[in-house]
Amino acid sequence: MKKTLLIIVALFFGTYLFADTWVDMTLDQAEKAVAHIKENPYIFDYCDCCDGESVSLVYVEEVYYFEVEEFSDVYQVQATGRIIHTFEFAVFDDEFAILDSFLPALPYGEEGGATDEFDDVLSANYTFVFKNYSEGDVNSASLASITGYDYDLTSCVPFMQYLYPDTEDYEVDEGYEEWYHKKTK
């Protein structure tokens, strides 16, 4: 009986200990995250410490927070939207470099166009949002740094700028282009 109880307790704690706690936030942090993303609906979803991973530029159509049922006063932020651009990256001498780019053949919404939908709980360390470090720049920062997460916020990749929309290298929708130019004024 003691062994069975010990195994059950070990399984419970083992599952909890290996959960991604970066998705868990206080009410204040969740409210800040939702407000920030509603004002700046273009986010990067990627692992900043993973070389050769893909980065998705996501347009968030809906964002909200909810209380986690199993724990009181623990909240998570859910976002739904569409992926408007995906590319692979690597880091060379602390510099972010795009290796390959994946563009939809046609714009989102047109017949045969992009249909990649995004529906995920946002992780404070793998979600990057707009942060204006200096006048005219359109840079990103981890959601953790925006919400005041109380952890070591060291990022593996230095902040990166949002994609400049007026180039032949990347095709983005008009909404992104308008948002980008508002942020650079």
C-alpha positions, 0 to 999 in steps of 0.5 A: 500500500505504501509503495502504491501511494508513493508511486502515485505521489511520484507520478503527480509531482513528476508530471507537475515538475516537467510542465512548462511553467513559463505558460503560468502567470499571475492575474496581473501578468496575464492582464498585461500580456493580453492588453499588450497583444491586443494593441500589438497583434503581431507576435513571433512564436519560436524557441530562441535557444533552438538553432535551425528552428522555424520562426512564425510571424503570427497575426493574433485575432483573439487573445484572452486569459483564463484561470487554470482549473487545477490551481487557484491564482494561476492564469494562462494566455490563449491566442488564436490567429493565423501564421502570416510568415515562417522562416528558419534562423540560426545564430552566428556570433550572437547575430540572428540570421535568416536561413530560409523563408516560407511564403504563402503562394497567395495572401491569406483568405484568397482561394489557394492562399495561406491557411496556417492557423495558430491556436496556442497557450502563449509561453512567456519565454517562446512568445516575442512581442513588440517592444520599442527600444528606441524611436523608429525601431520595431523590435521584439522582446520576450513576453516575459520581459513585457509582463514582469516575469520574476525569472532570469530573462536572458534570451539566447538570441538578441532581440530581433526586428520585425520584418520590414514589409516593403521588400521583395524578400518577404510578402506580408499582408496589408494589415501588417504593413500598416501596423509596422509603419504606425510603429515606426513613426 
